[in-house]
Amino acid sequence: QVQLVESGGGLVQPGASLRLSCAASGRTFSSYAMGWFRQAPGKEREFVAAISWNSLYTDYRGSVQGRFTISRDNAKNMVYLQMISLKPEDTAVYYCNTPGFWGQGTQVTVSS
């Protein structure tokens, strides 16, 4: 059974930073691309960032480009999302994803 467990969310002020973590288990983690998605209240879930199995390729939605960085540590079965210069519009539940599976999400709230 594949399990993804996110952590690291919280309430921060605009301009602050957070690092989200996702612990993966139950499959050969290093063989799969990983991604982060988010869902704000009343909105559909949207793509945030993705990373290839070997970390050679990354992709970001335009609004987070230059502020968010996705990374992974295959030895630890972890994927991370470093977020800087957070904005109120980044407020959402952030979900870790591997093909076919989702974590439970972690809340990120950016507010003064």
Beta strands, then each sheet from edge to edge (+ up, - down):
strand 1: 3-7
strand 2: 10-12
strand 3: 18-25
strand 4: 34-39
strand 5: 46-51
strand 6: 58-60
strand 7: 68-73
strand 8: 78-83
strand 9: 92-98
strand 10: 101-102
strand 11: 106-110
sheet 1: 1+ 3- 8+ 7-
sheet 2: 2+ 11+ 9- 4+ 5- 6+
sheet 3: 2+ 11+ 9- 10+
end
